[in-house]
Amino acid sequence: MFGGPSEKKVFEFARIAKECGADGIICAPTDLKAIKASEDTEKLLCVVPGIRPAWAEVGDQSRYATPKQAILDGADYLVIGRPITRPPQAVGSPLVAMRRITEEIEEAVQNLN
């Protein structure tokens, strides 16, 4: 799509977005490392959907990461839907799911410091 491998095109689009004055982008967790590793795009805020804790179903996501891995790879904002709104029965309620995800995010942030 768009005339090249997705990894190269995502980086190219991120660079163009920055040149056009964008403060951030939406990107897959699998693209974070490349975007944050480049001097051209490292300061872009990255909003990242496809976040799935290890205990959640992957569902229709083909490019996903755990909250911890996304934070460690440079995500600024995480988009987490179904793992919270429809957690597995073994996890319990959405409130329990949210608490578990929050703990995972806190652990990742501590690892960054």
Biopython code that builds the backbone (N, CA, C, O; Angstrom):
import numpy as np
from Bio.PDB.StructureBuilder import StructureBuilder

atoms = [
    (1, "MET", "N", (0.836, -1.182, 0.000)),
    (1, "MET", "CA", (0.000, 0.000, 0.000)),
    (1, "MET", "C", (0.883, 1.249, 0.000)),
    (1, "MET", "O", (1.926, 1.262, 0.653)),
    (2, "PHE", "N", (0.497, 2.258, -0.695)),
    (2, "PHE", "CA", (1.227, 3.521, -0.786)),
    (2, "PHE", "C", (2.608, 3.356, -1.412)),
    (2, "PHE", "O", (3.467, 4.220, -1.239)),
    (3, "GLY", "N", (2.833, 2.260, -2.137)),
    (3, "GLY", "CA", (4.058, 2.104, -2.900)),
    (3, "GLY", "C", (5.301, 1.716, -2.132)),
    (3, "GLY", "O", (6.403, 2.088, -2.536)),
    (4, "GLY", "N", (5.171, 0.988, -1.048)),
    (4, "GLY", "CA", (6.363, 0.547, -0.332)),
    (4, "GLY", "C", (6.011, -0.248, 0.899)),
    (4, "GLY", "O", (4.842, -0.351, 1.271)),
    (5, "PRO", "N", (7.036, -0.818, 1.541)),
    (5, "PRO", "CA", (6.793, -1.566, 2.773)),
    (5, "PRO", "C", (6.200, -0.647, 3.849)),
    (5, "PRO", "O", (6.560, 0.527, 3.940)),
    (6, "SER", "N", (5.300, -1.186, 4.649)),
    (6, "SER", "CA", (4.607, -0.352, 5.636)),
    (6, "SER", "C", (5.574, 0.318, 6.608)),
    (6, "SER", "O", (5.346, 1.464, 6.996)),
    (7, "GLU", "N", (6.650, -0.365, 7.013)),
    (7, "GLU", "CA", (7.587, 0.224, 7.965)),
    (7, "GLU", "C", (8.198, 1.509, 7.424)),
    (7, "GLU", "O", (8.303, 2.504, 8.140)),
    (8, "LYS", "N", (8.598, 1.483, 6.160)),
    (8, "LYS", "CA", (9.199, 2.671, 5.549)),
    (8, "LYS", "C", (8.164, 3.765, 5.341)),
    (8, "LYS", "O", (8.463, 4.945, 5.524)),
    (9, "LYS", "N", (6.957, 3.386, 4.964)),
    (9, "LYS", "CA", (5.912, 4.382, 4.710)),
    (9, "LYS", "C", (5.452, 5.040, 6.004)),
    (9, "LYS", "O", (5.189, 6.243, 6.017)),
    (10, "VAL", "N", (5.350, 4.293, 7.076)),
    (10, "VAL", "CA", (4.954, 4.873, 8.360)),
    (10, "VAL", "C", (5.967, 5.931, 8.772)),
    (10, "VAL", "O", (5.590, 7.026, 9.189)),
    (11, "PHE", "N", (7.243, 5.610, 8.658)),
    (11, "PHE", "CA", (8.275, 6.578, 9.011)),
    (11, "PHE", "C", (8.202, 7.798, 8.092)),
    (11, "PHE", "O", (8.306, 8.933, 8.557)),
    (12, "GLU", "N", (8.026, 7.570, 6.808)),
    (12, "GLU", "CA", (7.924, 8.679, 5.851)),
    (12, "GLU", "C", (6.731, 9.578, 6.187)),
    (12, "GLU", "O", (6.858, 10.802, 6.183)),
    (13, "PHE", "N", (5.586, 8.981, 6.473)),
    (13, "PHE", "CA", (4.395, 9.765, 6.835)),
    (13, "PHE", "C", (4.622, 10.530, 8.139)),
    (13, "PHE", "O", (4.173, 11.668, 8.271)),
    (14, "ALA", "N", (5.305, 9.923, 9.093)),
    (14, "ALA", "CA", (5.599, 10.599, 10.359)),
    (14, "ALA", "C", (6.498, 11.807, 10.120)),
    (14, "ALA", "O", (6.279, 12.876, 10.689)),
    (15, "ARG", "N", (7.492, 11.633, 9.289)),
    (15, "ARG", "CA", (8.398, 12.738, 8.965)),
    (15, "ARG", "C", (7.650, 13.873, 8.272)),
    (15, "ARG", "O", (7.860, 15.044, 8.589)),
    (16, "ILE", "N", (6.783, 13.530, 7.333)),
    (16, "ILE", "CA", (5.986, 14.538, 6.624)),
    (16, "ILE", "C", (5.054, 15.260, 7.603)),
    (16, "ILE", "O", (4.903, 16.480, 7.536)),
    (17, "ALA", "N", (4.438, 14.510, 8.501)),
    (17, "ALA", "CA", (3.544, 15.122, 9.497)),
    (17, "ALA", "C", (4.306, 16.147, 10.333)),
    (17, "ALA", "O", (3.798, 17.236, 10.598)),
    (18, "LYS", "N", (5.511, 15.803, 10.744)),
    (18, "LYS", "CA", (6.327, 16.735, 11.533)),
    (18, "LYS", "C", (6.671, 17.965, 10.711)),
    (18, "LYS", "O", (6.573, 19.088, 11.205)),
    (19, "GLU", "N", (7.072, 17.768, 9.467)),
    (19, "GLU", "CA", (7.412, 18.895, 8.595)),
    (19, "GLU", "C", (6.223, 19.822, 8.378)),
    (19, "GLU", "O", (6.394, 21.023, 8.167)),
    (20, "CYS", "N", (5.018, 19.260, 8.432)),
    (20, "CYS", "CA", (3.799, 20.059, 8.241)),
    (20, "CYS", "C", (3.329, 20.711, 9.544)),
    (20, "CYS", "O", (2.323, 21.420, 9.551)),
    (21, "GLY", "N", (4.038, 20.480, 10.630)),
    (21, "GLY", "CA", (3.715, 21.128, 11.886)),
    (21, "GLY", "C", (2.940, 20.296, 12.885)),
    (21, "GLY", "O", (2.518, 20.812, 13.919)),
    (22, "ALA", "N", (2.742, 19.022, 12.601)),
    (22, "ALA", "CA", (2.023, 18.158, 13.547)),
    (22, "ALA", "C", (2.851, 17.948, 14.812)),
    (22, "ALA", "O", (4.075, 17.825, 14.763)),
    (23, "ASP", "N", (2.158, 17.913, 15.935)),
    (23, "ASP", "CA", (2.820, 17.639, 17.208)),
    (23, "ASP", "C", (2.922, 16.152, 17.488)),
    (23, "ASP", "O", (3.744, 15.719, 18.295)),
    (24, "GLY", "N", (2.074, 15.360, 16.812)),
    (24, "GLY", "CA", (2.075, 13.937, 17.075)),
    (24, "GLY", "C", (1.391, 13.150, 15.988)),
    (24, "GLY", "O", (0.856, 13.701, 15.026)),
    (25, "ILE", "N", (1.425, 11.848, 16.167)),
    (25, "ILE", "CA", (0.840, 10.931, 15.200)),
    (25, "ILE", "C", (0.155, 9.778, 15.940)),
    (25, "ILE", "O", (0.363, 9.573, 17.136)),
    (26, "ILE", "N", (-0.648, 9.049, 15.213)),
    (26, "ILE", "CA", (-1.190, 7.780, 15.690)),
    (26, "ILE", "C", (-0.400, 6.712, 14.970)),
    (26, "ILE", "O", (-0.294, 6.723, 13.743)),
    (27, "CYS", "N", (0.157, 5.784, 15.739)),
    (27, "CYS", "CA", (0.954, 4.738, 15.097)),
    (27, "CYS", "C", (0.787, 3.421, 15.836)),
    (27, "CYS", "O", (0.425, 3.387, 17.011)),
    (28, "ALA", "N", (1.058, 2.348, 15.124)),
    (28, "ALA", "CA", (1.017, 1.008, 15.720)),
    (28, "ALA", "C", (2.185, 0.850, 16.684)),
    (28, "ALA", "O", (3.234, 1.466, 16.499)),
    (29, "PRO", "N", (2.006, 0.033, 17.703)),
    (29, "PRO", "CA", (3.110, -0.177, 18.650)),
    (29, "PRO", "C", (4.361, -0.730, 17.979)),
    (29, "PRO", "O", (5.473, -0.507, 18.458)),
    (30, "THR", "N", (4.188, -1.439, 16.890)),
    (30, "THR", "CA", (5.336, -2.010, 16.189)),
    (30, "THR", "C", (6.163, -0.953, 15.462)),
    (30, "THR", "O", (7.276, -1.240, 15.019)),
    (31, "ASP", "N", (5.635, 0.261, 15.333)),
    (31, "ASP", "CA", (6.356, 1.340, 14.657)),
    (31, "ASP", "C", (7.055, 2.294, 15.620)),
    (31, "ASP", "O", (7.811, 3.164, 15.187)),
    (32, "LEU", "N", (6.814, 2.143, 16.907)),
    (32, "LEU", "CA", (7.336, 3.084, 17.895)),
    (32, "LEU", "C", (8.856, 3.194, 17.900)),
    (32, "LEU", "O", (9.399, 4.299, 17.872)),
    (33, "LYS", "N", (9.532, 2.079, 17.936)),
    (33, "LYS", "CA", (10.992, 2.121, 18.056)),
    (33, "LYS", "C", (11.619, 2.911, 16.914)),
    (33, "LYS", "O", (12.506, 3.732, 17.147)),
    (34, "ALA", "N", (11.177, 2.677, 15.698)),
    (34, "ALA", "CA", (11.744, 3.386, 14.545)),
    (34, "ALA", "C", (11.448, 4.879, 14.609)),
    (34, "ALA", "O", (12.309, 5.704, 14.303)),
    (35, "ILE", "N", (10.241, 5.219, 15.002)),
    (35, "ILE", "CA", (9.861, 6.636, 15.073)),
    (35, "ILE", "C", (10.644, 7.341, 16.165)),
    (35, "ILE", "O", (11.129, 8.453, 15.956)),
    (36, "LYS", "N", (10.775, 6.719, 17.321)),
    (36, "LYS", "CA", (11.484, 7.349, 18.439)),
    (36, "LYS", "C", (13.006, 7.305, 18.279)),
    (36, "LYS", "O", (13.716, 8.069, 18.935)),
    (37, "ALA", "N", (13.509, 6.429, 17.425)),
    (37, "ALA", "CA", (14.951, 6.317, 17.227)),
    (37, "ALA", "C", (15.499, 7.341, 16.236)),
    (37, "ALA", "O", (16.709, 7.557, 16.180)),
    (38, "SER", "N", (14.637, 7.961, 15.469)),
    (38, "SER", "CA", (15.097, 8.898, 14.450)),
    (38, "SER", "C", (15.087, 10.328, 14.968)),
    (38, "SER", "O", (14.119, 10.772, 15.586)),
    (39, "GLU", "N", (16.163, 11.035, 14.711)),
    (39, "GLU", "CA", (16.256, 12.437, 15.095)),
    (39, "GLU", "C", (15.146, 13.266, 14.435)),
    (39, "GLU", "O", (14.706, 14.270, 14.994)),
    (40, "ASP", "N", (14.698, 12.848, 13.259)),
    (40, "ASP", "CA", (13.647, 13.575, 12.536)),
    (40, "ASP", "C", (12.285, 13.479, 13.210)),
    (40, "ASP", "O", (11.474, 14.398, 13.092)),
    (41, "THR", "N", (12.021, 12.388, 13.911)),
    (41, "THR", "CA", (10.660, 12.154, 14.421)),
    (41, "THR", "C", (10.587, 11.843, 15.916)),
    (41, "THR", "O", (9.493, 11.632, 16.441)),
    (42, "GLU", "N", (11.710, 11.809, 16.605)),
    (42, "GLU", "CA", (11.733, 11.369, 18.001)),
    (42, "GLU", "C", (10.868, 12.208, 18.937)),
    (42, "GLU", "O", (10.410, 11.704, 19.962)),
    (43, "LYS", "N", (10.638, 13.470, 18.608)),
    (43, "LYS", "CA", (9.874, 14.338, 19.504)),
    (43, "LYS", "C", (8.375, 14.326, 19.218)),
    (43, "LYS", "O", (7.605, 14.955, 19.943)),
    (44, "LEU", "N", (7.955, 13.625, 18.179)),
    (44, "LEU", "CA", (6.523, 13.514, 17.916)),
    (44, "LEU", "C", (5.842, 12.750, 19.044)),
    (44, "LEU", "O", (6.348, 11.724, 19.502)),
    (45, "LEU", "N", (4.702, 13.249, 19.487)),
    (45, "LEU", "CA", (3.895, 12.488, 20.434)),
    (45, "LEU", "C", (3.309, 11.298, 19.696)),
    (45, "LEU", "O", (2.854, 11.434, 18.560)),
    (46, "CYS", "N", (3.316, 10.150, 20.318)),
    (46, "CYS", "CA", (2.791, 8.941, 19.677)),
    (46, "CYS", "C", (1.586, 8.422, 20.457)),
    (46, "CYS", "O", (1.698, 8.017, 21.614)),
    (47, "VAL", "N", (0.436, 8.446, 19.793)),
    (47, "VAL", "CA", (-0.794, 7.872, 20.323)),
    (47, "VAL", "C", (-0.877, 6.469, 19.736)),
    (47, "VAL", "O", (-0.822, 6.292, 18.519)),
    (48, "VAL", "N", (-1.009, 5.472, 20.613)),
    (48, "VAL", "CA", (-0.843, 4.093, 20.168)),
    (48, "VAL", "C", (-2.060, 3.225, 20.489)),
    (48, "VAL", "O", (-2.308, 2.907, 21.652)),
    (49, "PRO", "N", (-2.819, 2.841, 19.457)),
    (49, "PRO", "CA", (-3.882, 1.851, 19.643)),
    (49, "PRO", "C", (-3.290, 0.439, 19.578)),
    (49, "PRO", "O", (-2.087, 0.274, 19.376)),
    (50, "GLY", "N", (-4.129, -0.560, 19.749)),
    (50, "GLY", "CA", (-3.646, -1.945, 19.654)),
    (50, "GLY", "C", (-2.945, -2.395, 20.916)),
    (50, "GLY", "O", (-2.061, -3.250, 20.868)),
    (51, "ILE", "N", (-3.331, -1.828, 22.042)),
    (51, "ILE", "CA", (-2.703, -2.197, 23.310)),
    (51, "ILE", "C", (-3.497, -3.337, 23.937)),
    (51, "ILE", "O", (-4.703, -3.231, 24.157)),
    (52, "ARG", "N", (-2.795, -4.421, 24.217)),
    (52, "ARG", "CA", (-3.409, -5.623, 24.777)),
    (52, "ARG", "C", (-2.530, -6.171, 25.892)),
    (52, "ARG", "O", (-1.410, -6.610, 25.630)),
    (53, "PRO", "N", (-3.016, -6.155, 27.135)),
    (53, "PRO", "CA", (-2.249, -6.831, 28.193)),
    (53, "PRO", "C", (-2.084, -8.309, 27.832)),
    (53, "PRO", "O", (-2.849, -8.843, 27.028)),
    (54, "ALA", "N", (-1.103, -8.958, 28.415)),
    (54, "ALA", "CA", (-0.850, -10.370, 28.098)),
    (54, "ALA", "C", (-2.067, -11.242, 28.370)),
    (54, "ALA", "O", (-2.249, -12.267, 27.713)),
    (55, "TRP", "N", (-2.904, -10.854, 29.328)),
    (55, "TRP", "CA", (-4.083, -11.653, 29.681)),
    (55, "TRP", "C", (-5.296, -11.389, 28.767)),
    (55, "TRP", "O", (-6.307, -12.082, 28.880)),
    (56, "ALA", "N", (-5.208, -10.420, 27.885)),
    (56, "ALA", "CA", (-6.343, -10.068, 27.013)),
    (56, "ALA", "C", (-6.272, -10.803, 25.679)),
    (56, "ALA", "O", (-5.199, -11.196, 25.222)),
    (57, "GLU", "N", (-7.425, -10.976, 25.076)),
    (57, "GLU", "CA", (-7.479, -11.566, 23.741)),
    (57, "GLU", "C", (-6.931, -10.569, 22.726)),
    (57, "GLU", "O", (-7.137, -9.361, 22.849)),
    (58, "VAL", "N", (-6.238, -11.086, 21.732)),
    (58, "VAL", "CA", (-5.704, -10.234, 20.674)),
    (58, "VAL", "C", (-6.829, -9.734, 19.781)),
    (58, "VAL", "O", (-6.780, -8.608, 19.285)),
    (59, "GLY", "N", (-7.835, -10.563, 19.578)),
    (59, "GLY", "CA", (-8.950, -10.156, 18.722)),
    (59, "GLY", "C", (-8.499, -9.910, 17.304)),
    (59, "GLY", "O", (-7.763, -10.714, 16.732)),
    (60, "ASP", "N", (-8.934, -8.803, 16.732)),
    (60, "ASP", "CA", (-8.619, -8.496, 15.343)),
    (60, "ASP", "C", (-7.324, -7.698, 15.183)),
    (60, "ASP", "O", (-7.010, -7.254, 14.078)),
    (61, "GLN", "N", (-6.582, -7.514, 16.247)),
    (61, "GLN", "CA", (-5.338, -6.744, 16.181)),
    (61, "GLN", "C", (-4.205, -7.612, 15.632)),
    (61, "GLN", "O", (-3.948, -8.707, 16.132)),
    (62, "SER", "N", (-3.537, -7.109, 14.604)),
    (62, "SER", "CA", (-2.382, -7.841, 14.081)),
    (62, "SER", "C", (-1.073, -7.182, 14.504)),
    (62, "SER", "O", (-0.026, -7.828, 14.512)),
    (63, "ARG", "N", (-1.130, -5.908, 14.853)),
    (63, "ARG", "CA", (0.059, -5.184, 15.324)),
    (63, "ARG", "C", (-0.287, -4.630, 16.701)),
    (63, "ARG", "O", (-0.950, -3.599, 16.816)),
    (64, "TYR", "N", (0.160, -5.311, 17.728)),
    (64, "TYR", "CA", (-0.236, -4.966, 19.094)),
    (64, "TYR", "C", (0.957, -5.095, 20.026)),
    (64, "TYR", "O", (1.995, -5.646, 19.660)),
    (65, "ALA", "N", (0.791, -4.576, 21.240)),
    (65, "ALA", "CA", (1.814, -4.697, 22.281)),
    (65, "ALA", "C", (1.124, -4.609, 23.630)),
    (65, "ALA", "O", (-0.006, -4.135, 23.742)),
    (66, "THR", "N", (1.825, -5.074, 24.644)),
    (66, "THR", "CA", (1.319, -4.911, 26.001)),
    (66, "THR", "C", (1.493, -3.442, 26.391)),
    (66, "THR", "O", (2.296, -2.732, 25.786)),
    (67, "PRO", "N", (0.748, -2.986, 27.393)),
    (67, "PRO", "CA", (0.953, -1.608, 27.844)),
    (67, "PRO", "C", (2.413, -1.343, 28.243)),
    (67, "PRO", "O", (2.983, -0.307, 27.899)),
    (68, "LYS", "N", (2.999, -2.286, 28.965)),
    (68, "LYS", "CA", (4.386, -2.114, 29.402)),
    (68, "LYS", "C", (5.334, -1.968, 28.227)),
    (68, "LYS", "O", (6.167, -1.063, 28.205)),
    (69, "GLN", "N", (5.210, -2.860, 27.247)),
    (69, "GLN", "CA", (6.127, -2.805, 26.107)),
    (69, "GLN", "C", (5.958, -1.517, 25.312)),
    (69, "GLN", "O", (6.945, -0.929, 24.867)),
    (70, "ALA", "N", (4.714, -1.072, 25.130)),
    (70, "ALA", "CA", (4.469, 0.169, 24.392)),
    (70, "ALA", "C", (5.101, 1.364, 25.105)),
    (70, "ALA", "O", (5.705, 2.221, 24.460)),
    (71, "ILE", "N", (4.966, 1.424, 26.424)),
    (71, "ILE", "CA", (5.576, 2.513, 27.189)),
    (71, "ILE", "C", (7.100, 2.453, 27.059)),
    (71, "ILE", "O", (7.740, 3.476, 26.816)),
    (72, "LEU", "N", (7.679, 1.272, 27.218)),
    (72, "LEU", "CA", (9.137, 1.125, 27.114)),
    (72, "LEU", "C", (9.643, 1.472, 25.722)),
    (72, "LEU", "O", (10.778, 1.927, 25.573)),
    (73, "ASP", "N", (8.821, 1.264, 24.704)),
    (73, "ASP", "CA", (9.216, 1.573, 23.325)),
    (73, "ASP", "C", (8.993, 3.038, 22.959)),
    (73, "ASP", "O", (9.378, 3.469, 21.872)),
    (74, "GLY", "N", (8.367, 3.814, 23.866)),
    (74, "GLY", "CA", (8.241, 5.247, 23.610)),
    (74, "GLY", "C", (6.847, 5.807, 23.441)),
    (74, "GLY", "O", (6.705, 6.982, 23.101)),
    (75, "ALA", "N", (5.808, 5.010, 23.664)),
    (75, "ALA", "CA", (4.442, 5.517, 23.527)),
    (75, "ALA", "C", (4.190, 6.646, 24.523)),
    (75, "ALA", "O", (4.625, 6.587, 25.673)),
    (76, "ASP", "N", (3.483, 7.669, 24.060)),
    (76, "ASP", "CA", (3.109, 8.778, 24.932)),
    (76, "ASP", "C", (1.683, 8.621, 25.450)),
    (76, "ASP", "O", (1.387, 8.983, 26.588)),
    (77, "TYR", "N", (0.812, 8.085, 24.619)),
    (77, "TYR", "CA", (-0.586, 7.851, 24.971)),
    (77, "TYR", "C", (-0.997, 6.475, 24.473)),
    (77, "TYR", "O", (-0.682, 6.097, 23.344)),
    (78, "LEU", "N", (-1.699, 5.727, 25.314)),
    (78, "LEU", "CA", (-2.164, 4.390, 24.952)),
    (78, "LEU", "C", (-3.670, 4.418, 24.716)),
    (78, "LEU", "O", (-4.415, 5.061, 25.454)),
    (79, "VAL", "N", (-4.100, 3.717, 23.687)),
    (79, "VAL", "CA", (-5.528, 3.549, 23.413)),
    (79, "VAL", "C", (-5.874, 2.109, 23.771)),
    (79, "VAL", "O", (-5.421, 1.168, 23.119)),
    (80, "ILE", "N", (-6.683, 1.952, 24.815)),
    (80, "ILE", "CA", (-7.031, 0.621, 25.301)),
    (80, "ILE", "C", (-8.544, 0.551, 25.406)),
    (80, "ILE", "O", (-9.148, 1.255, 26.216)),
    (81, "GLY", "N", (-9.151, -0.288, 24.597)),
    (81, "GLY", "CA", (-10.605, -0.388, 24.601)),
    (81, "GLY", "C", (-11.110, -1.696, 25.155)),
    (81, "GLY", "O", (-11.419, -1.804, 26.341)),
    (82, "ARG", "N", (-11.194, -2.695, 24.287)),
    (82, "ARG", "CA", (-11.811, -3.972, 24.660)),
    (82, "ARG", "C", (-11.219, -4.670, 25.875)),
    (82, "ARG", "O", (-11.972, -5.300, 26.619)),
    (83, "PRO", "N", (-9.905, -4.596, 26.122)),
    (83, "PRO", "CA", (-9.420, -5.238, 27.340)),
    (83, "PRO", "C", (-10.048, -4.648, 28.606)),
    (83, "PRO", "O", (-10.095, -5.305, 29.646)),
    (84, "ILE", "N", (-10.526, -3.416, 28.510)),
    (84, "ILE", "CA", (-11.191, -2.791, 29.654)),
    (84, "ILE", "C", (-12.699, -2.995, 29.586)),
    (84, "ILE", "O", (-13.317, -3.383, 30.577)),
    (85, "THR", "N", (-13.290, -2.738, 28.432)),
    (85, "THR", "CA", (-14.752, -2.812, 28.328)),
    (85, "THR", "C", (-15.272, -4.242, 28.299)),
    (85, "THR", "O", (-16.405, -4.497, 28.706)),
    (86, "ARG", "N", (-14.442, -5.190, 27.815)),
    (86, "ARG", "CA", (-14.843, -6.596, 27.750)),
    (86, "ARG", "C", (-13.688, -7.501, 28.191)),
    (86, "ARG", "O", (-13.163, -8.273, 27.389)),
    (87, "PRO", "N", (-13.296, -7.408, 29.461)),
    (87, "PRO", "CA", (-12.173, -8.243, 29.905)),
    (87, "PRO", "C", (-12.570, -9.714, 29.970)),
    (87, "PRO", "O", (-13.755, -10.029, 30.082)),
    (88, "PRO", "N", (-11.597, -10.613, 29.902)),
    (88, "PRO", "CA", (-11.898, -12.041, 30.054)),
    (88, "PRO", "C", (-12.534, -12.308, 31.422)),
    (88, "PRO", "O", (-12.269, -11.596, 32.390)),
    (89, "GLN", "N", (-13.359, -13.323, 31.483)),
    (89, "GLN", "CA", (-14.016, -13.667, 32.744)),
    (89, "GLN", "C", (-13.010, -13.892, 33.867)),
    (89, "GLN", "O", (-13.265, -13.537, 35.017)),
    (90, "ALA", "N", (-11.872, -14.481, 33.531)),
    (90, "ALA", "CA", (-10.859, -14.760, 34.553)),
    (90, "ALA", "C", (-10.322, -13.485, 35.202)),
    (90, "ALA", "O", (-9.855, -13.513, 36.341)),
    (91, "VAL", "N", (-10.388, -12.377, 34.482)),
    (91, "VAL", "CA", (-9.917, -11.097, 35.028)),
    (91, "VAL", "C", (-10.982, -10.480, 35.917)),
    (91, "VAL", "O", (-10.681, -9.922, 36.972)),
    (92, "GLY", "N", (-12.218, -10.584, 35.484)),
    (92, "GLY", "CA", (-13.311, -10.013, 36.269)),
    (92, "GLY", "C", (-13.927, -8.807, 35.594)),
    (92, "GLY", "O", (-14.164, -8.809, 34.386)),
    (93, "SER", "N", (-14.180, -7.793, 36.370)),
    (93, "SER", "CA", (-14.897, -6.608, 35.901)),
    (93, "SER", "C", (-13.977, -5.638, 35.152)),
    (93, "SER", "O", (-12.753, -5.747, 35.226)),
    (94, "PRO", "N", (-14.581, -4.696, 34.437)),
    (94, "PRO", "CA", (-13.781, -3.647, 33.810)),
    (94, "PRO", "C", (-12.922, -2.873, 34.820)),
    (94, "PRO", "O", (-11.808, -2.460, 34.498)),
    (95, "LEU", "N", (-13.433, -2.681, 36.021)),
    (95, "LEU", "CA", (-12.670, -1.971, 37.040)),
    (95, "LEU", "C", (-11.400, -2.755, 37.409)),
    (95, "LEU", "O", (-10.325, -2.171, 37.547)),
    (96, "VAL", "N", (-11.529, -4.051, 37.565)),
    (96, "VAL", "CA", (-10.359, -4.887, 37.866)),
    (96, "VAL", "C", (-9.376, -4.842, 36.695)),
    (96, "VAL", "O", (-8.166, -4.739, 36.899)),
    (97, "ALA", "N", (-9.894, -4.919, 35.480)),
    (97, "ALA", "CA", (-9.030, -4.851, 34.298)),
    (97, "ALA", "C", (-8.261, -3.535, 34.268)),
    (97, "ALA", "O", (-7.058, -3.516, 34.006)),
    (98, "MET", "N", (-8.961, -2.438, 34.536)),
    (98, "MET", "CA", (-8.316, -1.129, 34.527)),
    (98, "MET", "C", (-7.237, -1.036, 35.598)),
    (98, "MET", "O", (-6.171, -0.469, 35.358)),
    (99, "ARG", "N", (-7.499, -1.576, 36.753)),
    (99, "ARG", "CA", (-6.490, -1.564, 37.824)),
    (99, "ARG", "C", (-5.247, -2.350, 37.417)),
    (99, "ARG", "O", (-4.122, -1.913, 37.657)),
    (100, "ARG", "N", (-5.455, -3.503, 36.805)),
    (100, "ARG", "CA", (-4.311, -4.321, 36.382)),
    (100, "ARG", "C", (-3.496, -3.597, 35.313)),
    (100, "ARG", "O", (-2.266, -3.620, 35.334)),
    (101, "ILE", "N", (-4.189, -2.964, 34.394)),
    (101, "ILE", "CA", (-3.494, -2.225, 33.334)),
    (101, "ILE", "C", (-2.732, -1.043, 33.927)),
    (101, "ILE", "O", (-1.597, -0.770, 33.536)),
    (102, "THR", "N", (-3.353, -0.350, 34.864)),
    (102, "THR", "CA", (-2.696, 0.787, 35.522)),
    (102, "THR", "C", (-1.428, 0.336, 36.234)),
    (102, "THR", "O", (-0.405, 1.018, 36.166)),
    (103, "GLU", "N", (-1.480, -0.797, 36.913)),
    (103, "GLU", "CA", (-0.295, -1.332, 37.590)),
    (103, "GLU", "C", (0.813, -1.636, 36.586)),
    (103, "GLU", "O", (1.986, -1.373, 36.852)),
    (104, "GLU", "N", (0.442, -2.189, 35.441)),
    (104, "GLU", "CA", (1.435, -2.503, 34.411)),
    (104, "GLU", "C", (2.079, -1.230, 33.864)),
    (104, "GLU", "O", (3.288, -1.187, 33.632)),
    (105, "ILE", "N", (1.270, -0.207, 33.663)),
    (105, "ILE", "CA", (1.797, 1.076, 33.170)),
    (105, "ILE", "C", (2.732, 1.691, 34.209)),
    (105, "ILE", "O", (3.806, 2.183, 33.864)),
    (106, "GLU", "N", (2.332, 1.664, 35.469)),
    (106, "GLU", "CA", (3.183, 2.206, 36.536)),
    (106, "GLU", "C", (4.521, 1.480, 36.596)),
    (106, "GLU", "O", (5.562, 2.110, 36.783)),
    (107, "GLU", "N", (4.498, 0.166, 36.440)),
    (107, "GLU", "CA", (5.745, -0.613, 36.429)),
    (107, "GLU", "C", (6.634, -0.200, 35.264)),
    (107, "GLU", "O", (7.846, -0.063, 35.428)),
    (108, "ALA", "N", (6.047, -0.003, 34.102)),
    (108, "ALA", "CA", (6.827, 0.418, 32.934)),
    (108, "ALA", "C", (7.451, 1.791, 33.164)),
    (108, "ALA", "O", (8.621, 2.002, 32.843)),
    (109, "VAL", "N", (6.692, 2.712, 33.710)),
    (109, "VAL", "CA", (7.197, 4.064, 33.962)),
    (109, "VAL", "C", (8.349, 4.015, 34.965)),
    (109, "VAL", "O", (9.336, 4.734, 34.810)),
    (110, "GLN", "N", (8.230, 3.181, 35.978)),
    (110, "GLN", "CA", (9.331, 3.030, 36.949)),
    (110, "GLN", "C", (10.578, 2.482, 36.267)),
    (110, "GLN", "O", (11.692, 2.879, 36.610)),
    (111, "ASN", "N", (10.408, 1.579, 35.310)),
    (111, "ASN", "CA", (11.557, 1.025, 34.583)),
    (111, "ASN", "C", (12.246, 2.073, 33.713)),
    (111, "ASN", "O", (13.435, 1.954, 33.419)),
    (112, "LEU", "N", (11.497, 3.104, 33.299)),
    (112, "LEU", "CA", (12.088, 4.162, 32.490)),
    (112, "LEU", "C", (12.977, 5.083, 33.325)),
    (112, "LEU", "O", (13.931, 5.674, 32.820)),
    (113, "ASN", "N", (12.650, 5.191, 34.587)),
    (113, "ASN", "CA", (13.396, 6.128, 35.464)),
    (113, "ASN", "C", (14.634, 5.541, 36.040)),
    (113, "ASN", "O", (15.347, 6.212, 36.786)),
]
sb = StructureBuilder()
sb.init_structure("model")
sb.init_model(0)
sb.init_chain("A")
sb.init_seg("    ")
for serial, (resi, resn, name, xyz) in enumerate(atoms, 1):
    if name == "N":
        sb.init_residue(resn, " ", resi, " ")
    sb.init_atom(name, np.array(xyz, "f"), 0.0, 1.0, " ", f" {name:<3s}", serial, name[0])
structure = sb.get_structure()
